Amino acid sequence: MSTGDLAKALGVSRGAVIRWVNAGLITPDVTTPGGHHRWDVKRVREQLRGQRKRDE
């Protein structure tokens, strides 16, 4: 799914997703030759859960 679709699925802004990528909190499944990210929402949720556990 696109970054915008991921943001909607997670209930956050597109900018938040981009900040998370830039901070290294999540990584896209695919980056197109044009630089667009594609995501698996289940995998992103797992990445965020893992990050939350590390922060505790």
CORJOHU-V274103 format. One line per field, one symbol per residue. ss: DSSP state (@ for helix, = for strand, . for the rest). phi: phi as a letter, one per 40 degrees, with the letter a starting at -180 (. if undefined). A space follows every 10 residues. Layout:
ss = ???
phi = ???
This chain:
ss = ..@@@@@@@@ ...@@@@@@@ @@.......= =.....==.. @@@@@@@@@@ @@@@@.
phi = .cccccdccc gbcccccccc cccgcbbcca bcdcgccbbb dcccdccccc cccccc
